[in-house]
Amino acid sequence: QVHLVESGGGLVQAGDSLRLSCQASEPTFTHYAVGWFRQVPGKERKFVGGISYTGAHTSYEDSVKGRFTISRDNAKKTAALQMNSLKPEDTAVYYCALGDLVGTRQSQYDHWGQGTQVTVSA
């Protein structure tokens, strides 16, 4: 079982940047794709973006393209979600997850972190 811990969330103003980190507990992290999801109260958890296990391929949801960037450092067992030009509608709890491939559905991921809150004020 791979344990994931997200960090870096907080309260920022619109237009600011935040960098979320996802730290894995096991070296098997390098065998997995990483997905980032976000969830607001009362709504379904939604795909934000993902990165392949090598880091060669990334995918993003349309509303974050050009603003968010996902990266990973397999030697450190970490992944990051760099969020620029934040908007109030980006407010959510953000989760990282590990799966065999980058996919947009929660069911495609086997391991999840506990989430970190991002709040963007207008």
C-alpha positions as CSV (number, residue, x, y, z in Angstrom):
1,Q,0.0,0.0,0.0
2,V,1.4,3.4,-1.1
3,H,0.7,6.2,1.3
4,L,0.3,9.7,-0.2
5,V,0.5,13.0,1.5
6,E,-0.5,16.3,-0.2
7,S,0.8,19.6,1.0
8,G,1.0,23.2,-0.1
9,G,-2.7,24.3,0.0
10,G,-3.8,27.5,1.4
11,L,-5.7,30.8,1.0
12,V,-4.7,33.0,-1.8
13,Q,-6.1,35.8,-3.9
14,A,-7.2,35.6,-7.5
15,G,-4.3,35.7,-9.8
16,D,-1.9,34.3,-7.3
17,S,0.0,31.0,-7.6
18,L,0.3,27.9,-5.5
19,R,2.4,24.7,-5.7
20,L,0.9,21.5,-4.4
21,S,3.1,18.6,-3.6
22,C,2.3,14.9,-3.3
23,Q,4.8,12.8,-1.4
24,A,4.7,9.0,-1.7
25,S,5.9,6.6,0.9
26,E,7.1,3.8,-1.3
27,P,9.6,3.5,-4.2
28,T,6.9,1.8,-6.2
29,F,5.7,5.3,-6.9
30,T,7.8,5.3,-10.0
31,H,5.6,2.5,-11.5
32,Y,2.5,4.6,-11.3
33,A,0.9,7.4,-13.2
34,V,-0.1,10.4,-11.0
35,G,-3.5,12.0,-11.3
36,W,-4.7,15.2,-9.6
37,F,-8.3,15.7,-8.8
38,R,-10.3,18.3,-7.0
39,Q,-13.6,18.3,-5.2
40,V,-16.0,21.0,-3.8
41,P,-18.6,20.2,-1.2
42,G,-21.6,18.4,-2.6
43,K,-20.1,17.7,-5.9
44,E,-18.2,14.8,-7.5
45,R,-14.4,14.7,-7.4
46,K,-13.2,15.8,-10.8
47,F,-10.0,15.2,-12.8
48,V,-7.6,18.1,-13.0
49,G,-4.7,16.5,-14.8
50,G,-2.2,13.7,-14.7
51,I,1.3,12.6,-15.6
52,S,2.6,9.3,-16.9
53,Y,5.0,7.2,-14.7
54,T,8.0,8.4,-16.7
55,G,6.9,12.0,-16.7
56,A,6.9,12.1,-20.5
57,H,3.2,12.7,-21.0
58,T,0.8,15.0,-19.3
59,S,-2.9,15.6,-19.6
60,Y,-5.1,18.5,-18.3
61,E,-8.7,19.3,-18.0
62,D,-9.7,22.1,-20.3
63,S,-10.3,24.8,-17.6
64,V,-6.8,24.5,-16.3
65,K,-4.8,24.2,-19.5
66,G,-2.2,26.9,-19.7
67,R,-2.5,27.7,-16.0
68,F,-1.6,24.4,-14.2
69,T,1.5,22.3,-14.7
70,I,2.1,18.8,-13.4
71,S,5.6,17.4,-12.8
72,R,7.2,14.6,-10.9
73,D,10.5,13.6,-9.4
74,N,10.8,9.9,-9.2
75,A,14.0,10.0,-7.3
76,K,12.3,11.9,-4.5
77,K,8.9,10.0,-4.9
78,T,7.1,13.3,-5.4
79,A,4.7,14.9,-7.8
80,A,3.7,18.6,-8.0
81,L,0.8,20.6,-9.3
82,Q,1.9,24.2,-10.1
83,M,-1.1,26.4,-10.2
84,N,-0.8,29.9,-11.7
85,S,-3.4,32.6,-12.4
86,L,-5.7,31.1,-9.8
87,K,-9.4,31.9,-10.0
88,P,-12.1,31.7,-7.3
89,E,-13.6,28.7,-9.2
90,D,-10.4,26.8,-8.5
91,T,-11.4,26.6,-4.9
92,A,-11.6,23.0,-3.8
93,V,-9.9,20.2,-2.0
94,Y,-7.1,18.8,-4.2
95,Y,-6.1,15.2,-4.2
96,C,-3.3,13.3,-5.7
97,A,-3.7,9.6,-6.7
98,L,-1.8,6.8,-8.3
99,G,-2.9,4.6,-11.1
100,D,-1.7,2.4,-13.9
101,L,-2.4,5.0,-16.5
102,V,-3.5,8.6,-16.6
103,G,-7.3,8.6,-16.7
104,T,-10.1,11.0,-15.9
105,R,-12.1,8.6,-13.7
106,Q,-11.6,8.1,-10.0
107,S,-12.0,4.3,-10.5
108,Q,-8.8,4.3,-12.5
109,Y,-6.7,5.1,-9.4
110,D,-5.8,2.8,-6.6
111,H,-4.1,5.0,-4.1
112,W,-5.2,8.4,-2.8
113,G,-4.0,11.1,-0.5
114,Q,-6.0,12.8,2.1
115,G,-6.4,16.1,0.2
116,T,-5.3,19.7,0.7
117,Q,-7.6,22.7,0.7
118,V,-7.1,25.5,-1.8
119,T,-9.2,28.6,-1.4
120,V,-9.0,31.4,-3.9
121,S,-10.6,34.7,-2.9
122,A,-11.9,37.2,-5.5
